[in-house]
Amino acid sequence: MTNSVTMQGVYVNVPTVDWSLFKELVRKFGWQAETREQMLDRFVSSRPANPALSEEDIINEVRAARYTK
């Protein structure tokens, strides 16, 4: 697969008993497949360890924007 190929994300519900068959099909076509858990793990690991704003900072900003006259 080349980098010039446009990718389309698709969500497919596959019965657990058919997952290995589906993974084989994915492998043969050169596609990529991941479970919802794997996708969530990938997202969580991509987040910064020390965010620029704390939760308290965000709440204070929202309150200032909403309740300031």
Secondary structure, DSSP 4 states (H G I P E B T S, - for coil): --TTSPP--------GGGHHHHHHHHHHHT-----HHHHHHHHHHHS-SS-SS-HHHHHHHHHHHHH--
